[in-house]
Amino acid sequence: MEEIPPVGDTTSGPVPLARLEPGSPGGSAAAGGPASRALPGRAGTSGTEGSPQAPAAETSAGAESRPPRIVVYRRPLMARADGDDDLSELILEVVVEEFARLLGMNPEDVDPGYPADD
């Protein structure tokens, strides 16, 4: 978890709630930069619900292997939530969406309780 997104992530569009760092398989690193997105269906956010996109990865020789990582931003999440219960639901939605994106699936397939039209 990080407090806020890096400055470059907020220059166009809404402030992202999370980002997916795809990691690097074997001896290569994903050099394409982390994928960022905002949660669809929330005021001041955008995204493509129902159409997950696999992160693009370029390889670079000699880099060490690292697993994928989902980074959530505490302050944007807290600013969008209307209390502790709403914050818990919002965090779950963001993590389910990023995990589904990592797997190349729809969020509804990862979590059947995922709100399709929130």
PyMOL commands that set and color helices and strands:
alter all, ss='L'
color gray80, all
select helices_A, chain A and resi 7-10+74-80+84-103+107-110
alter helices_A, ss='H'
color red, helices_A
select strands_A, chain A and resi 18-21+35-37+69-72
alter strands_A, ss='S'
color yellow, strands_A
deselect
rebuild
show_as cartoon
